[in-house]
Amino acid sequence: MKRNFLKISAIAILLLIVTISCNKDANVDKVTLDKGNITLSIGETAILTATVYPEDAANKTVSWTSSNTDVAIVTNGTVTAKEIGSTTIIVITEDGNYTAKCVVTVTSAKWVEINGIKWAKFNVNMPGTFAANPEDAGMFYQWNRKVGWSSTDPMINSNGGTTWDTTGAEGTIWEKANDPCPVGWRVPTFSELESLIDAASQWTTVNDVTGRIFGSDTQTLFLPASGHRCIALVGGLHYVDTTGYYWSSSIDYSNGAYNLGFTNISVSIGDHEGNGSGRSAGFSVRCVAE
């Protein structure tokens, strides 16, 4: 009997040890962030996601800090850009003080507001993207088409093609599916181009690039005189550095398409050749916020 009691006791102790071992809380040994570097414009936000390891860690509580709160702040992983500069966002685990970092670069705002309309500071480059700088030409687009064409030679489009389409696109408005602007932006309307002209402008040079600056005070918009790809030249470059052409999403009474055109002495809205033929010209696109 005594021997059986000792045997049962030993089994009970072993089960207790196993139970305690299985229920023991796992300690944190690492934390990671889903992004190591992000670039934001002033006023923009981004969400960082922290992952604490191991998966069965008992305490996954983390805190967030910014090395320069003048540049950007962080709240529960949401980063808000405040001023131009650079800062490091750090996530810290409560258990073990493990850290992960993300470098945040804040640039100037991507838009300016003129007469109540938010204009992008940059021309459209590849479909869905902006050019790197306000004075960059980006790519040329035919009306109601989402294929960009190089603004310098050799002539090549965003799909790698080299044959210019001489036909004009169908439709009465620049369709959303064909809009080359980035998400949250679109090709401006005729009336929005009129509003930009009403803000007044002057011919100027920015970083050796000629063009017109619209607006006043801190709310100014530079449009480079990038020229265009000409119908008569079957897509050949024309008037580079002397003229700027920018599409609207609107057509006129003759089935042409309205556009903003300017030189060093004038600025106006034209209907680039009626009967639809003018739609095959390659012009710049400057987007407005949706």
KEKE-3310 file (N, C-alpha, C; in steps of 0.2 Angstrom, whole numbers, plus 5000, padded with zeros to 4 digits):
npx = (5004:5009:5019:5012:5006:5017:5020:5009:5010:5022:5018:5008:5016:5024:5014:5010:5022:5023:5011:5013:5024:5018:5009:5017:5021:5026:5041:5044:5055:5058:5054:5046:5044:5033:5038:5053:5057:5049:5041:5034:5022:5020:5007:5002:4998:5003:5002:5010:5014:5017:5025:5025:5036:5039:5025:5016:5019:5016:5015:5011:5012:5016:5025:5026:5038:5044:5059:5060:5049:5045:5045:5038:5025:5019:5006:5000:5005:5001:5008:5010:5015:5023:5033:5045:5059:5068:5065:5065:5055:5051:5047:5044:5045:5035:5039:5054:5060:5063:5067:5061:5064:5059:5063:5058:5054:5050:5043:5039:5022:5011:5003:4995:4983:4973:4961:4952:4954:4963:4978:4990:5008:5016:5019:5011:5019:5025:5010:4999:5008:5018:5029:5046:5050:5044:5047:5050:5046:5038:5027:5020:5002:4989:4973:4960:4967:4977:4991:5007:5019:5036:5044:5056:5067:5073:5057:5045:5033:5024:5021:5031:5030:5033:5026:5016:4999:4988:4975:4960:4954:4938:4923:4915:4920:4934:4937:4937:4943:4953:4961:4976:4981:4988:4981:4967:4968:4964:4961:4960:4945:4937:4932:4940:4953:4950:4948:4961:4968:4962:4969:4980:4996:5014:5028:5042:5058:5063:5075:5083:5073:5060:5044:5027:5022:5008:4996:4998:5008:5011:5004:5008:5010:5020:5021:5029:5036:5034:5032:5025:5019:5017:5004:5005:5018:5018:5019:5031:5042:5038:5040:5046:5052:5047:5033:5018:5007:4992:4981:4963:4948:4938:4927:4924:4911:4914:4919:4932:4945:4947:4961:4974:4985:5000:5013:5028:5022:5008:4993:4980:4964:4962:4954:4960:4960:4946:4933:4938:4951:4962:4963:4973:4985:5000:5000:5004:4999:4992:4986:4971:4965:4953)
npy = (4994:5006:5008:5009:5022:5030:5029:5035:5048:5052:5053:5063:5074:5075:5078:5090:5098:5098:5104:5117:5121:5121:5131:5142:5159:5166:5175:5191:5192:5199:5213:5219:5231:5235:5243:5251:5263:5278:5290:5306:5319:5336:5336:5323:5306:5290:5273:5263:5246:5235:5220:5208:5196:5181:5173:5168:5177:5183:5197:5209:5222:5239:5254:5270:5282:5297:5303:5316:5327:5339:5337:5325:5316:5302:5291:5277:5270:5277:5289:5306:5319:5334:5345:5349:5338:5326:5311:5298:5285:5275:5260:5252:5238:5233:5223:5218:5228:5229:5235:5243:5252:5265:5276:5292:5303:5319:5329:5344:5349:5341:5348:5363:5376:5385:5397:5389:5377:5362:5359:5348:5348:5343:5337:5323:5308:5292:5282:5285:5290:5304:5316:5319:5332:5349:5356:5346:5338:5326:5314:5314:5314:5307:5313:5306:5294:5282:5280:5284:5295:5298:5313:5317:5313:5296:5293:5284:5274:5272:5258:5253:5254:5261:5266:5279:5283:5289:5292:5299:5298:5291:5297:5308:5313:5313:5297:5289:5277:5278:5288:5295:5301:5299:5289:5297:5309:5318:5322:5339:5349:5359:5371:5372:5374:5387:5393:5393:5401:5413:5416:5423:5424:5422:5422:5413:5406:5391:5382:5382:5378:5383:5391:5394:5402:5401:5409:5417:5424:5412:5402:5396:5389:5380:5378:5368:5373:5362:5359:5348:5333:5332:5331:5333:5329:5316:5312:5318:5329:5346:5363:5363:5370:5382:5383:5378:5364:5359:5346:5346:5338:5340:5341:5351:5360:5356:5344:5343:5344:5353:5363:5370:5382:5390:5403:5413:5426:5425:5417:5405:5396:5383:5374:5362:5359:5354:5341:5330:5326:5333:5326:5317:5322:5324:5329:5338:5333:5340:5337:5338:5338:5325)
npz = (5000:5004:4995:4983:4986:4986:4973:4967:4972:4966:4953:4953:4957:4946:4936:4941:4939:4925:4922:4927:4919:4907:4908:4910:4907:4892:4888:4880:4866:4855:4843:4829:4815:4802:4792:4787:4782:4778:4768:4770:4766:4772:4784:4780:4785:4791:4795:4806:4809:4823:4827:4840:4847:4855:4847:4857:4867:4883:4887:4877:4876:4870:4868:4860:4852:4846:4839:4835:4838:4832:4819:4816:4824:4834:4837:4845:4834:4823:4812:4811:4800:4802:4800:4788:4787:4796:4806:4819:4822:4836:4842:4858:4868:4882:4890:4893:4885:4872:4855:4839:4824:4813:4800:4797:4784:4780:4768:4759:4757:4745:4738:4733:4738:4728:4725:4731:4726:4727:4721:4713:4716:4707:4690:4682:4681:4677:4674:4688:4696:4703:4696:4702:4705:4706:4694:4685:4669:4669:4661:4645:4640:4630:4626:4638:4639:4647:4646:4647:4639:4635:4639:4633:4620:4616:4609:4619:4627:4643:4643:4636:4622:4606:4595:4589:4593:4582:4582:4589:4606:4611:4619:4631:4642:4653:4657:4673:4674:4665:4670:4673:4685:4702:4716:4723:4716:4701:4684:4680:4677:4664:4670:4682:4677:4672:4684:4689:4680:4683:4695:4691:4684:4680:4669:4672:4679:4685:4694:4681:4673:4662:4663:4669:4684:4695:4705:4722:4735:4748:4742:4728:4711:4701:4684:4672:4656:4646:4633:4620:4613:4596:4585:4571:4569:4571:4584:4587:4597:4602:4603:4615:4631:4628:4627:4637:4638:4645:4649:4651:4658:4650:4636:4621:4611:4598:4599:4602:4614:4629:4635:4645:4639:4637:4635:4635:4635:4635:4642:4641:4638:4627:4613:4609:4593:4584:4581:4587:4583:4589:4601:4601:4603:4613:4629:4645:4661:4675:4691:4701:4718:4723)
capx = (5000:5014:5023:5007:5005:5022:5020:5004:5012:5027:5014:5005:5021:5026:5009:5010:5027:5021:5006:5016:5028:5014:5006:5022:5020:5032:5044:5046:5062:5059:5048:5048:5040:5032:5041:5059:5058:5043:5042:5027:5022:5017:5000:5000:4999:5005:5001:5016:5012:5022:5024:5029:5038:5036:5018:5013:5021:5011:5014:5013:5011:5022:5024:5029:5041:5047:5065:5060:5042:5043:5045:5032:5023:5016:5001:4998:5007:4999:5013:5008:5020:5022:5037:5050:5065:5069:5064:5065:5050:5054:5042:5047:5041:5035:5042:5061:5062:5065:5065:5062:5064:5057:5065:5052:5057:5045:5044:5034:5016:5011:4998:4993:4976:4972:4954:4948:4955:4969:4982:4996:5013:5020:5016:5010:5025:5021:5003:4998:5014:5020:5036:5050:5051:5039:5050:5050:5040:5034:5026:5014:4997:4984:4966:4957:4971:4981:4997:5012:5024:5042:5045:5062:5068:5068:5049:5043:5028:5025:5021:5037:5029:5036:5022:5011:4992:4986:4967:4958:4950:4931:4920:4913:4923:4940:4935:4941:4947:4959:4964:4983:4983:4988:4975:4965:4968:4961:4962:4955:4939:4938:4931:4945:4958:4948:4950:4969:4970:4960:4973:4986:5003:5020:5033:5048:5063:5064:5081:5084:5067:5056:5037:5023:5020:5001:4994:5002:5011:5014:5001:5010:5010:5024:5019:5035:5034:5037:5031:5021:5020:5013:5000:5007:5024:5017:5021:5037:5042:5037:5039:5049:5054:5043:5026:5016:5000:4990:4974:4957:4945:4932:4927:4920:4905:4916:4921:4939:4946:4950:4967:4977:4991:5004:5019:5030:5018:5001:4990:4973:4962:4960:4950:4965:4958:4939:4932:4941:4958:4966:4964:4978:4991:5002:5000:5006:4993:4993:4980:4968:4962:4946)
capy = (5000:5012:5008:5012:5029:5034:5030:5040:5054:5054:5055:5069:5079:5076:5081:5097:5101:5098:5109:5123:5122:5123:5137:5147:5164:5167:5182:5194:5192:5203:5217:5222:5235:5233:5248:5253:5270:5281:5298:5309:5326:5339:5334:5317:5301:5283:5268:5258:5240:5232:5213:5206:5189:5175:5174:5167:5181:5185:5204:5212:5230:5242:5261:5273:5288:5300:5307:5324:5328:5344:5334:5320:5313:5296:5289:5271:5268:5282:5294:5312:5323:5341:5349:5346:5336:5318:5309:5291:5282:5270:5256:5249:5233:5234:5217:5217:5235:5228:5241:5243:5259:5267:5283:5295:5309:5323:5334:5349:5347:5339:5352:5370:5378:5391:5398:5384:5370:5359:5357:5344:5352:5340:5334:5316:5305:5286:5282:5283:5293:5311:5317:5320:5339:5353:5358:5340:5338:5320:5311:5317:5309:5308:5314:5300:5288:5281:5278:5290:5296:5301:5320:5318:5308:5293:5292:5278:5275:5268:5251:5251:5255:5267:5268:5284:5282:5295:5292:5302:5294:5292:5299:5315:5315:5309:5292:5287:5271:5280:5294:5294:5304:5295:5289:5303:5314:5317:5327:5345:5351:5366:5377:5372:5377:5394:5396:5393:5407:5419:5418:5427:5421:5426:5418:5413:5400:5387:5377:5382:5376:5389:5390:5399:5402:5403:5410:5422:5423:5405:5397:5396:5383:5381:5373:5369:5374:5356:5358:5343:5328:5335:5327:5333:5326:5309:5311:5321:5334:5352:5369:5362:5376:5389:5382:5372:5362:5354:5344:5346:5332:5342:5342:5357:5359:5353:5337:5343:5344:5359:5362:5376:5383:5396:5405:5419:5432:5424:5411:5404:5389:5382:5368:5359:5356:5351:5335:5324:5324:5335:5322:5312:5326:5322:5335:5336:5332:5342:5334:5341:5333:5323)
capz = (5000:5005:4988:4978:4988:4984:4966:4965:4974:4961:4947:4954:4957:4939:4932:4943:4936:4918:4921:4928:4914:4901:4909:4911:4902:4887:4888:4874:4864:4849:4841:4822:4812:4795:4787:4790:4780:4775:4766:4770:4765:4778:4785:4779:4790:4789:4800:4807:4813:4827:4829:4845:4847:4851:4846:4863:4873:4888:4888:4870:4876:4867:4868:4854:4853:4840:4841:4834:4838:4828:4812:4816:4830:4833:4842:4844:4828:4818:4812:4808:4798:4804:4797:4784:4791:4797:4813:4819:4826:4839:4846:4863:4872:4890:4893:4890:4882:4865:4851:4832:4822:4807:4799:4793:4780:4779:4763:4758:4755:4738:4735:4735:4737:4724:4723:4734:4723:4729:4715:4714:4715:4702:4684:4682:4677:4675:4677:4695:4700:4702:4695:4708:4707:4703:4688:4680:4664:4669:4655:4641:4639:4625:4630:4640:4639:4653:4643:4647:4634:4637:4637:4630:4615:4611:4611:4621:4632:4649:4642:4632:4615:4602:4589:4591:4591:4579:4583:4595:4610:4611:4625:4632:4648:4654:4661:4679:4673:4661:4673:4675:4691:4708:4719:4727:4712:4695:4679:4681:4673:4661:4675:4687:4673:4672:4691:4690:4676:4687:4700:4688:4683:4677:4666:4676:4678:4692:4692:4674:4669:4661:4664:4673:4691:4696:4712:4725:4742:4749:4738:4721:4708:4695:4678:4667:4649:4643:4626:4619:4607:4591:4580:4564:4569:4573:4591:4588:4602:4599:4608:4622:4634:4626:4628:4641:4637:4651:4648:4656:4657:4647:4628:4619:4607:4592:4601:4604:4621:4632:4638:4646:4635:4639:4633:4640:4634:4636:4645:4639:4637:4620:4612:4604:4586:4585:4578:4590:4581:4594:4607:4600:4605:4620:4634:4652:4666:4682:4694:4707:4723:4722)
cpx = (5004:5017:5018:5006:5010:5022:5015:5006:5017:5023:5011:5010:5023:5021:5009:5016:5026:5016:5009:5020:5024:5011:5010:5021:5027:5034:5045:5053:5063:5053:5051:5043:5039:5035:5048:5060:5051:5044:5035:5028:5019:5009:4998:5001:5000:5004:5007:5013:5017:5020:5028:5030:5040:5028:5014:5015:5015:5009:5016:5012:5017:5020:5028:5032:5043:5054:5065:5052:5040:5042:5039:5031:5020:5012:4998:4999:5006:5004:5010:5014:5018:5026:5042:5056:5064:5068:5064:5059:5052:5048:5046:5042:5041:5039:5049:5064:5066:5063:5065:5061:5062:5059:5060:5055:5051:5047:5039:5028:5015:5006:4998:4986:4976:4964:4950:4949:4962:4973:4988:5002:5018:5016:5015:5016:5022:5014:5002:5004:5015:5027:5040:5050:5046:5041:5051:5044:5036:5033:5020:5009:4992:4977:4963:4960:4976:4988:5002:5017:5030:5042:5051:5063:5073:5061:5048:5038:5029:5024:5027:5036:5032:5032:5016:5004:4990:4978:4966:4953:4942:4929:4919:4916:4929:4938:4939:4945:4954:4963:4971:4985:4983:4981:4973:4965:4965:4963:4957:4950:4941:4937:4937:4951:4957:4950:4957:4971:4968:4965:4979:4992:5008:5025:5039:5053:5064:5070:5082:5079:5062:5048:5033:5022:5013:5000:4999:5004:5013:5010:5002:5011:5014:5022:5025:5032:5037:5036:5025:5023:5015:5010:5003:5014:5024:5020:5028:5036:5041:5036:5042:5053:5051:5036:5024:5009:4998:4982:4969:4953:4938:4932:4923:4915:4907:4919:4929:4939:4949:4956:4970:4984:4994:5011:5022:5026:5010:4999:4982:4971:4959:4956:4954:4962:4951:4939:4936:4949:4963:4968:4970:4985:4993:5004:5002:4999:4996:4986:4977:4965:4955:4942)
cpy = (5006:5013:5011:5020:5033:5035:5035:5047:5057:5056:5061:5075:5080:5080:5089:5101:5103:5104:5116:5126:5124:5129:5143:5153:5165:5174:5184:5193:5196:5207:5219:5227:5233:5237:5250:5261:5272:5288:5300:5316:5329:5338:5327:5312:5295:5279:5263:5252:5236:5225:5211:5199:5187:5177:5173:5171:5184:5193:5207:5220:5233:5250:5264:5280:5291:5304:5314:5325:5334:5342:5330:5318:5306:5294:5282:5268:5272:5288:5300:5317:5330:5346:5346:5344:5328:5317:5301:5289:5276:5266:5252:5244:5234:5229:5216:5223:5233:5233:5239:5250:5260:5275:5286:5302:5313:5329:5339:5346:5346:5343:5359:5372:5384:5392:5392:5377:5368:5356:5353:5349:5349:5337:5326:5313:5298:5286:5280:5286:5300:5311:5319:5327:5343:5355:5352:5340:5332:5317:5315:5311:5312:5309:5307:5294:5288:5278:5284:5290:5300:5309:5322:5312:5303:5293:5285:5279:5271:5261:5248:5252:5261:5269:5273:5283:5289:5297:5296:5298:5296:5294:5306:5317:5311:5304:5291:5282:5273:5286:5292:5296:5298:5294:5295:5309:5313:5323:5333:5346:5358:5371:5377:5375:5385:5397:5397:5400:5413:5421:5422:5423:5425:5421:5418:5407:5397:5382:5376:5379:5382:5387:5395:5397:5405:5404:5416:5420:5416:5400:5398:5390:5384:5375:5374:5369:5368:5354:5352:5338:5330:5330:5327:5330:5319:5308:5315:5327:5341:5357:5368:5368:5382:5389:5377:5371:5357:5353:5346:5340:5333:5342:5348:5355:5356:5346:5337:5343:5350:5358:5369:5376:5390:5397:5410:5425:5431:5417:5410:5397:5388:5375:5363:5355:5352:5344:5329:5323:5327:5331:5318:5316:5324:5328:5333:5336:5335:5341:5339:5336:5331:5325)
cpz = (5000:4998:4983:4980:4985:4976:4963:4966:4968:4955:4947:4954:4950:4935:4934:4940:4928:4917:4922:4922:4908:4902:4910:4905:4898:4888:4881:4872:4858:4847:4834:4820:4804:4790:4791:4788:4777:4773:4766:4768:4771:4778:4784:4785:4787:4796:4800:4811:4816:4828:4834:4845:4854:4851:4852:4869:4877:4888:4881:4870:4874:4868:4862:4856:4846:4842:4840:4833:4834:4821:4811:4823:4829:4839:4841:4837:4822:4818:4808:4806:4799:4801:4793:4788:4791:4805:4813:4824:4829:4843:4851:4867:4879:4893:4889:4887:4875:4860:4843:4830:4815:4806:4794:4790:4778:4774:4763:4756:4747:4734:4737:4734:4734:4722:4725:4731:4725:4722:4717:4713:4709:4696:4686:4678:4675:4678:4684:4699:4698:4700:4702:4710:4703:4696:4683:4676:4666:4662:4651:4640:4633:4629:4631:4638:4645:4651:4643:4642:4636:4635:4634:4625:4618:4614:4613:4627:4638:4649:4638:4624:4612:4596:4592:4588:4588:4579:4589:4599:4610:4618:4626:4639:4649:4659:4667:4678:4669:4664:4675:4682:4697:4711:4723:4723:4705:4690:4680:4676:4669:4666:4680:4683:4673:4679:4692:4686:4680:4692:4698:4688:4680:4675:4671:4675:4685:4690:4685:4670:4668:4661:4667:4680:4692:4703:4715:4732:4743:4745:4730:4718:4702:4690:4673:4660:4645:4636:4625:4613:4602:4586:4573:4563:4571:4580:4592:4593:4598:4604:4615:4625:4632:4627:4633:4639:4642:4649:4653:4654:4653:4639:4627:4614:4600:4593:4601:4611:4624:4635:4640:4642:4637:4636:4637:4640:4635:4639:4643:4639:4630:4620:4608:4598:4587:4581:4581:4589:4586:4600:4607:4602:4612:4624:4641:4655:4673:4686:4700:4711:4722:4728)
residu = (MET:LYS:ARG:ASN:PHE:LEU:LYS:ILE:SER:ALA:ILE:ALA:ILE:LEU:LEU:LEU:ILE:VAL:THR:ILE:SER:CYS:ASN:LYS:ASP:ALA:ASN:VAL:ASP:LYS:VAL:THR:LEU:ASP:LYS:GLY:ASN:ILE:THR:LEU:SER:ILE:GLY:GLU:THR:ALA:ILE:LEU:THR:ALA:THR:VAL:TYR:PRO:GLU:ASP:ALA:ALA:ASN:LYS:THR:VAL:SER:TRP:THR:SER:SER:ASN:THR:ASP:VAL:ALA:ILE:VAL:THR:ASN:GLY:THR:VAL:THR:ALA:LYS:GLU:ILE:GLY:SER:THR:THR:ILE:ILE:VAL:ILE:THR:GLU:ASP:GLY:ASN:TYR:THR:ALA:LYS:CYS:VAL:VAL:THR:VAL:THR:SER:ALA:LYS:TRP:VAL:GLU:ILE:ASN:GLY:ILE:LYS:TRP:ALA:LYS:PHE:ASN:VAL:ASN:MET:PRO:GLY:THR:PHE:ALA:ALA:ASN:PRO:GLU:ASP:ALA:GLY:MET:PHE:TYR:GLN:TRP:ASN:ARG:LYS:VAL:GLY:TRP:SER:SER:THR:ASP:PRO:MET:ILE:ASN:SER:ASN:GLY:GLY:THR:THR:TRP:ASP:THR:THR:GLY:ALA:GLU:GLY:THR:ILE:TRP:GLU:LYS:ALA:ASN:ASP:PRO:CYS:PRO:VAL:GLY:TRP:ARG:VAL:PRO:THR:PHE:SER:GLU:LEU:GLU:SER:LEU:ILE:ASP:ALA:ALA:SER:GLN:TRP:THR:THR:VAL:ASN:ASP:VAL:THR:GLY:ARG:ILE:PHE:GLY:SER:ASP:THR:GLN:THR:LEU:PHE:LEU:PRO:ALA:SER:GLY:HIS:ARG:CYS:ILE:ALA:LEU:VAL:GLY:GLY:LEU:HIS:TYR:VAL:ASP:THR:THR:GLY:TYR:TYR:TRP:SER:SER:SER:ILE:ASP:TYR:SER:ASN:GLY:ALA:TYR:ASN:LEU:GLY:PHE:THR:ASN:ILE:SER:VAL:SER:ILE:GLY:ASP:HIS:GLU:GLY:ASN:GLY:SER:GLY:ARG:SER:ALA:GLY:PHE:SER:VAL:ARG:CYS:VAL:ALA:GLU)
# end
